[in-house]
């Protein structure tokens, strides 16, 4: 009878240890996934910020480029300078 009780005790001890290891691994995995999620969110926010910044820079540059093109159309073609 003592051997059976000892076997049950050892089995419970081993299964408890296995569950503890599994719980620790799952906890570590959840921490890692949470960190990856936070990093992905930061990168997404950075992408949105840079996209908006590029848009804000491009708008005035487009206006300047258009005005330069209009000015180039209004100016007469340049001639080489006459030699004295």
HUNORLIN-V659641 format. One line per field, one symbol per residue. psi: psi as a letter, one per 30 degrees, with the letter a starting at -180 (. if undefined). Layout:
# HUNORLIN-V659641
psi: ???
This chain:
# HUNORLIN-V659641
psi: eeeeeeeeeeeeeeeeeeeeeeeeeeeeeeeeeeeeeeeeeeeeeeeeeeeeeeeeeeeeeeeeeeeeeeeeefklkklkkkk.
